[in-house]
């Protein structure tokens, strides 16, 4: 979907490396992200950070929704005023830092969704990647992604 809506980060570039601070090898905090050109009619925003594993399984690290459309980003280590869902690492609410297992580089994608209405979701403890994607599917006005890689050095 293209509308000019875009996501960037002050600490990483699309196609670049995920800084160690945002992994289990560093400070384990969520990365800073910013977005611009939110389309007219946007009533809320949602964020998903996920990874498509080699075994064809999906892992997710950050699920957020209910972000006010006037907000233009999230600082490092912050969820802002968003509602926070689960992650597949600890099954807890909140950001889980990637902790790449196995050899080689892994790709992680952060996607921001501009929504025409609120994402209707159950108790945040029941919200996983699939629930978030299903909730935003029919109300997404625009989305943009930033994909970064990380390879553990130890």
C-alpha positions, -999 to +999 in steps of 0.1 A: +000+000+000+015+033-010+003+067+002+035+084+011+031+069+046+066+059+058+085+045+087+121+053+096+144+050+126+170+074+139+193+044+148+189+020+118+181+020+081+159-003+061+181-032+050+207-024+076+216-040+109+195-040+141+218-023+167+228-046+195+211-024+221+177-037+209+186-074+212+191-098+241+229-092+237+224-055+246+200-034+266+170-054+254+149-023+248+126-016+219+140+004+190+130+040+183+107+044+153+092+074+136+065+077+108+054+104+086+026+113+061-002+095+080-031+093+056-063+114+060-089+094+078-064+076+101-081+070+135-054+049+151-020+032+144-007-002+152+029-017+152+042-052+147+077-065+148+081-100+135+105-125+119+098-153+094+119-183+107+136-208+083+112-235+096+084-214+080+072-204+114+065-168+125+079-152+156+068-118+169+085-095+193+063-064+196+025-059+192+011-024+198-022-008+188-045+021+198-018+047+190-032+081+185-027+093+149-012+126+161+017+106+175+047+105+151+069+079+167+081+059+197+113+066+216+137+038+224+124+016+252+089+031+249+054+019+240+040+053+242+003+052+252-003+022+230-021-010+242+006-037+243+001-073+233+022-104+237+054-116+221+063-151+211+095-152+231+082-149+266+044-149+260+044-118+282+030-084+274+057-060+259+087-060+237+109-091+236+144-085+222+155-107+193+179-133+206+188-150+173+193-188+177+214-208+153+240-196+129+236-167+105+218-135+100+181-132+107+157-105+093+133-087+116+105-065+102+088-036+120+055-026+103+034+004+112-003+003+102-024+034+097-060+024+105-094+038+096-107+028+130-097+011+163-083-024+162-110-044+179-090-068+200-096-089+231-076-088+264-040-078+254-028-111+270-046-129+242-032-108+214-005-125+193+007-117+158-022-134+141-048-117+162-033-083+155-031-089+117-067-101+116-079-071+135-061-046+112-068-064+079-100-047+068-092-013+083-056-006+071-054+026+051-016+024+047+013+005+060+051+007+058+079-016+070+115-014+080+135-046+078+168-050+096+191-080+102+209-093+133+235-121+137+246-130+172+284-128+175+287-153+204 
